[in-house]
């Protein structure tokens, strides 16, 4: 996982990074997120790995290198055969070809059970892909942040999650 304070060029990368950090840091949130998406991993959320701008087993790439290589935004995986590929789009268009390339790469890495999630500003519906919007994600996260569980989070982590919510709200109103 990249350093929380890395600088990113665009809103899309900042938003994706904030989501990856939140999911990686809070395994209850990760489990709730997977349920919200509608996927069931073969193991508990506490044992899953969250890879950002990289492939499972590889070190994260710099933004420019990740874009050049066409790496998935987030891959949540069990380290063996199951993964959830998360592709985030805010300003750029989502293409089925991009998702297909990511799935092929993950299959070559040994992941035979690949679920796909597209998080977009508008309601995109690529074939064989679970589609959610950033706005519905913010509606999912807000009650969690307001819950008693938020009182137990470290100040820095709570700030990241709250910033994620504020960034989503900002982008949806642009």
Secondary structure by P-SEA (a helix, b strand, c coil): ccccccccccaaaaaaaaaaaaaaacaaaaaaaaaaaccccccccccbbbbcccccccccccaaaaaaaccccccccccccbbbbbbbbccbbbbaaaaaaaaaaaaaacccbbbbbbbcccccccccbbbbcaaaaaaaacccccccccccccaaaaaaaaaaaaaaaaaaac
